């Protein structure tokens, strides 16, 4: 019994997409060997769409054109699933109160949520998205969510929804989707924001998240890793447009007791140190910075502040493709797809899509020949 939302199989079919029956809560999804393709994806896009429903309602044609043009094999999404109907309506995972949740289905127990679910289903069953199979990971009751869209000719061997890839459970906030392909793992995450105040436990939540990510990458063996998503951290000063502004940022004049927690969430010294440790100890490469050594004030950031107010023109790079060192020679391109303080290419979100292209893996004979030439 599959646990994922599966769009129509045939491109010419007029049938509406359906939600497949679900497994018991927490089980992983596996595809049969017949469904698996011999080669793995090479083109990827990650995007924090912010409110997915608002993007579908207001910006879908533009985003669809981008996907049609770039033609990625995999699309990793992070989002808030909500709309505004007199007040903000959250759409958490399906399931009644105090009962196990189905994290692969949107809750549809009200008229408003059923209408919103239908809007999403229609958008994702239209070109170019109908060519992809979709996995959702949704929160129990909060706002976070992730989705993974994979072209049907590149089906993963296994998909799970927690950092404990062998555990039969889901992340309660829907922040993780892990797909295992033939030659690599693909991890899509929506990292929690660090927040501004220690007293609100947001610092502690982020510390725990970073520790779990570090443990995951250290235990991830056997295959290289491609880690993407909204990681909610700018690693170096080169990754923000105005370092002094972000380093001195405060909320209502509040100053945390620990100096390493001062500043804009995502640019505190503590977060940046932990992120650097994850990369170093996990032997991971920041694909964008690997190719782009210099600061780019026009196209070098993935998040932009409100065009009106003190954050106008203030930008950060917090969306990434992180890859294992053994994949670095296969990186062809990694680009921010939006630019400028007017948010061109952001498609209504405050984040722009980020893309990654890899070359095909070398055969064993080619690897041996290259090794002999290096010697």
Secondary structure, DSSP 4 states (H G I P E B T S, - for coil): ---SEE--SSTT--PPPEEPP--STTPPEE--TTTB-SS---EEEEEEEEEHHHHHHHTHHHHHHHHHHH--SEEEEEEE-EEESSSEEE--EE--TTS--EEEEE---SHHHHHHHHHHHHHHTSTTGGGEEEEEEE-SSSSEEEEEEEEGGGB-SEEESSSSTTSS---TT--EEEEE-SSEEEEEEEPPP--S-GGGTHHHHHHHHHHHHHHHHHH--SSEEEEEEE-----SGGGBS-HHHHHH--BTTB--SSGGG-SSTT--HHHHHHHHHHHHHTTEEEHHHHH--S--TTTS-SEE--SSSTTTT-EE--EEEEEEGGGGGGEEEEEE--BTTTTBTSTTSSB--EEEEEPPPPPHHHHHHHHHHH-
